[in-house]
């Protein structure tokens, strides 16, 4: 019995020596994984803080603080550099003094010193109309989806580019604030291809509506599109077909809607007045043409 116990003890000791290197390797791997997860979480917190700080500066209309979050060579997918981009931000704040922003992070990826953050964003504001056609306070609502591309600068992250995937903005006055109005366009199209833009409304039968749909290329200074107003058809849908530019510039489709009503002033006089006004914009990203791809007929046979 003693010999058996001794033999068992020797085997157990030998086994412990045999497995020691394996155990050491196992614990080293676990320690490395824990350290990686800790570092990853730390970087994720930093990236989340970038979006949080961006919101704080934007809602406080702090341009200097906001600009510090971006690299000096920043460029977005519309070709706007940092100087122009910040100038347009300031113009927005000057126009809509009470504009407020919100953002929700949908996805985040980190690859060494580079990262991407995908967000869903909204902006709301009010504005007093200075035009004589309608005296009312306007309401602005904008929503979009954006990808931020960030790079590591020292121990900090900074935004080096952004790509706006979706963007829809509506500015409504008077009766238009309480009206369902939708401007439907594709999010992206190929350069030089045709696409349609549809304006749909849901209005009372006693309202007379005139509307127009145009498109603008994203250039600076902005070139306003020509407006051709038409009376809305009975089905309350207005549609136009556009051809995307071949200059590889992103575009906006822009719809203007005017709602008029009549009101009797006397037995023989009827007053016609503008009761609502709306301007809607949707982004159409134009996929650039690649003129250096050669596609031969033998390639087509393989498809």
C-alpha positions in Angstrom: 0.0 0.0 0.0 2.8 2.4 0.9 4.6 1.6 -2.3 1.4 2.3 -4.2 1.0 5.6 -2.5 4.6 6.5 -3.2 4.2 5.6 -6.8 1.1 7.7 -7.1 2.8 10.6 -5.4 5.8 10.3 -7.8 3.4 10.2 -10.8 1.5 13.2 -9.6 4.7 15.2 -9.1 5.9 14.2 -12.5 2.6 15.2 -14.0 2.7 18.6 -12.3 6.2 19.2 -13.8 5.0 18.1 -17.2 2.0 20.4 -17.2 3.7 23.4 -15.6 4.8 24.9 -18.9 1.4 24.3 -20.4 -0.3 26.0 -17.5 2.1 28.9 -17.6 1.3 29.3 -21.3 -2.4 29.2 -20.6 -2.2 31.8 -17.9 0.0 34.0 -20.1 -2.6 33.8 -22.9 -5.4 34.6 -20.5 -3.5 37.6 -19.1 -2.8 38.9 -22.6 -6.5 38.6 -23.5 -7.6 40.4 -20.3 -5.0 43.2 -21.0 -6.2 43.4 -24.6 -9.9 43.7 -23.5 -8.9 46.4 -21.0 -7.0 48.4 -23.6 -9.8 48.0 -26.1 -12.4 49.2 -23.6 -10.2 52.2 -22.7 -10.0 53.2 -26.4 -13.7 52.6 -26.9 -14.4 55.0 -24.0 -12.2 57.6 -25.6 -14.0 57.3 -28.9 -17.4 57.5 -27.2 -16.2 60.6 -25.4 -15.3 62.2 -28.8 -18.9 62.0 -29.9 -20.1 63.2 -26.4 -17.7 66.1 -26.5 -18.7 66.9 -30.1 -22.3 67.2 -29.0 -21.5 69.3 -26.0 -19.5 71.8 -28.1 -22.1 71.8 -30.9 -25.0 72.5 -28.5 -23.0 75.2 -26.7 -22.1 76.7 -30.2 -18.4 76.5 -29.2 -16.6 76.6 -32.5 -13.1 76.6 -31.1 -13.7 73.6 -28.9 -15.4 71.7 -31.8 -12.5 72.5 -34.2 -10.0 71.0 -31.8 -11.6 67.6 -32.2 -10.7 67.5 -36.0 -7.3 67.1 -37.6 -5.9 70.0 -39.6 -6.1 68.0 -42.9 -9.8 67.0 -42.3 -11.8 66.5 -45.5 -15.4 65.1 -45.7 -17.1 63.2 -48.5 -18.4 66.5 -50.1 -14.8 67.7 -50.5 -15.1 70.3 -47.7 -11.9 71.0 -45.8 -11.7 71.9 -42.1 -11.8 75.7 -42.7 -14.8 75.6 -44.9 -16.6 73.0 -42.8 -16.2 75.1 -39.6 -17.4 78.2 -41.5 -20.6 76.4 -42.6 -21.1 75.2 -39.0 -20.9 78.8 -37.8 -23.3 80.0 -40.5 -25.8 77.3 -39.3 -25.5 78.6 -35.7 -26.0 82.2 -36.9 -29.1 81.2 -38.8 -30.6 78.9 -36.2 -29.6 80.4 -32.9 -31.4 77.7 -30.8 -30.4 74.6 -32.9 -29.7 71.6 -30.8 -28.2 68.3 -31.7 -28.3 64.6 -30.6 -26.4 61.5 -31.7 -26.6 57.8 -31.0 -23.6 55.5 -31.7 -24.7 52.5 -33.8 -21.3 50.9 -34.5 -17.7 51.3 -33.6 -14.6 49.6 -35.0 -10.9 50.0 -34.1 -7.9 48.9 -36.1 -4.6 49.8 -34.6 -4.4 53.7 -34.9 -7.5 54.0 -36.9 -11.2 53.9 -36.0 -14.7 54.4 -37.4 -17.8 55.4 -35.6 -21.3 55.1 -37.2 -23.9 57.4 -35.8 -27.6 58.3 -36.2 -28.0 62.1 -35.7 -30.8 64.6 -35.4 -31.0 68.4 -35.2 -34.0 70.6 -34.3 -34.4 74.4 -34.4 -36.9 77.2 -34.8 -36.6 80.2 -37.1 -38.7 83.4 -37.6 -39.5 83.9 -41.3 -38.5 87.4 -42.6 -40.3 87.0 -45.9 -43.6 88.8 -46.5 -45.4 85.8 -48.0 -46.1 84.2 -44.6 -45.7 85.4 -41.0 -45.0 82.4 -38.8 -42.3 80.7 -36.9 -40.7 77.9 -38.7 -39.6 74.5 -37.4 -36.5 72.8 -38.6 -35.9 69.1 -38.3 -33.0 67.2 -39.7 -31.9 63.6 -39.4 -29.1 61.6 -40.9 -26.6 58.7 -40.7 -22.9 59.4 -40.6 -19.6 57.6 -40.5 -16.7 59.3 -38.7 -13.1 58.2 -39.6 -10.7 58.9 -36.7 -6.9 58.6 -36.3 -4.8 58.4 -33.2 -2.8 61.5 -32.4 -0.5 60.7 -29.5 -2.9 59.3 -26.8 -5.9 61.1 -28.3 -8.3 60.4 -31.1 -9.2 63.0 -33.7 -11.7 63.1 -36.6 -9.9 63.1 -39.9 -12.9 62.6 -42.2 -16.6 61.9 -42.3 -19.1 60.4 -44.8 -22.7 61.3 -44.6 -24.7 58.3 -45.8 -28.2 59.7 -45.3 -29.5 63.2 -44.7 -33.0 64.5 -44.7 -34.0 68.1 -43.6 -37.4 69.8 -43.5 -38.2 73.4 -42.6 -41.9 74.0 -42.2 -44.0 77.1 -41.5 -47.7 77.6 -40.6 -50.1 74.8 -41.7 -47.1 72.9 -43.2 -46.0 72.0 -39.7 -49.0 69.8 -39.2 -48.9 68.2 -42.7 -47.4 64.9 -43.7 -44.9 65.9 -46.4 -42.3 63.4 -47.7 -39.6 63.8 -50.3 -38.4 60.4 -51.5 -35.1 59.9 -53.3 -32.4 57.2 -53.5 -29.6 57.6 -51.0 -27.0 57.1 -53.7 -26.8 56.9 -57.5 -24.2 56.4 -60.2 -22.7 59.4 -61.8 -24.6 60.3 -65.0 -27.5 57.9 -64.2 -31.2 58.9 -63.9 -33.1 58.9 -60.7 -36.6 60.0 -59.6 -37.6 62.3 -56.8 -41.2 62.1 -55.5 -43.0 64.6 -53.3 -46.0 63.2 -51.4 -48.4 65.2 -49.3 -51.5 64.5 -47.2 -53.6 67.7 -47.1 -57.2 68.7 -46.6 -59.3 68.9 -49.8 -59.9 72.7 -49.3 -56.2 73.5 -49.5 -54.6 74.5 -52.8 -51.0 73.5 -53.1 -48.2 74.6 -55.4 -44.9 72.8 -55.3 -41.6 72.4 -57.1 -38.8 69.9 -57.1 -35.2 70.7 -58.1 -31.7 69.5 -57.4 -28.5 71.3 -56.4 -24.9 70.1 -56.6 -22.8 70.4 -53.4 -20.5 73.2 -54.3 -19.5 76.3 -52.5 -20.8 79.0 -52.7 -24.1 77.1 -53.2 -25.9 77.5 -56.6 -29.6 77.7 -56.0 -31.7 75.5 -58.3 -34.4 76.9 -60.6 -37.9 76.6 -59.2 -40.8 75.7 -61.4 -44.0 75.6 -59.4 -46.9 73.4 -60.4 -50.3 72.8 -58.9 -50.3 69.5 -57.0 -52.2 66.7 -58.8 -55.3 65.2 -57.3 -53.3 62.2 -56.0 -51.1 64.8 -54.1 -47.9 63.3 -55.6 -45.4 65.3 -57.6 -42.5 63.5 -59.3 -39.5 64.5 -61.4 -36.7 62.6 -63.0 -33.2 63.9 -62.8 -29.8 62.9 -64.2 -27.0 62.8 -61.7 -24.0 65.0 -62.6 -20.9 63.5 -64.1 -18.6 65.8 -62.1 -18.6 63.3 -59.2 -20.3 65.8 -56.9 -22.9 64.8 -54.3 -26.3 66.4 -54.7 -29.4 67.6 -52.8 -32.9 67.3 -54.1 -34.9 70.3 -52.9 -38.7 70.6 -52.8 -40.6 73.8 -52.0 -44.3 73.6 -51.0 -46.8 76.5 -50.7 -50.2 75.9 -49.1 -52.9 78.5 -49.9 -56.4 78.9 -48.5 -59.3 81.1 -49.3 -61.4 83.1 -46.9 -64.5 85.1 -47.7 -64.2 88.8 -46.7 -67.6 89.8 -48.1 -70.2 88.5 -50.4 -68.2 89.5 -53.5 -64.6 89.3 -52.2 -62.6 86.3 -51.4 -59.2 86.6 -49.8 -56.5 84.2 -50.9 -53.6 83.8 -48.5 -50.5 81.6 -47.9 -51.2 79.4 -44.8 -48.2 77.2 -45.0 -44.7 76.9 -46.5 -42.2 74.0 -46.5 -38.8 73.4 -47.8 -37.4 69.8 -47.9 -34.0 68.6 -48.7 -32.6 65.1 -49.2 -29.1 64.0 -49.9 -28.2 62.0 -52.9 -24.6 60.7 -52.8 -23.1 60.3 -56.3 -20.9 57.3 -56.9 -17.9 58.5 -59.0 -17.2 57.1 -62.4 -14.0 55.1 -62.7 -12.7 55.7 -66.3 -9.8 53.4 -65.9 -11.7 50.1 -65.8 -11.7 48.2 -69.1 -14.6 45.7 -69.5 -14.3 43.5 -72.5 -17.0 41.3 -74.0 -15.3 38.1 -72.9 -15.6 39.3 -69.3 -19.4 39.8 -69.9 -19.7 36.1 -71.0 -18.6 35.0 -67.5 -21.4 36.8 -65.8 
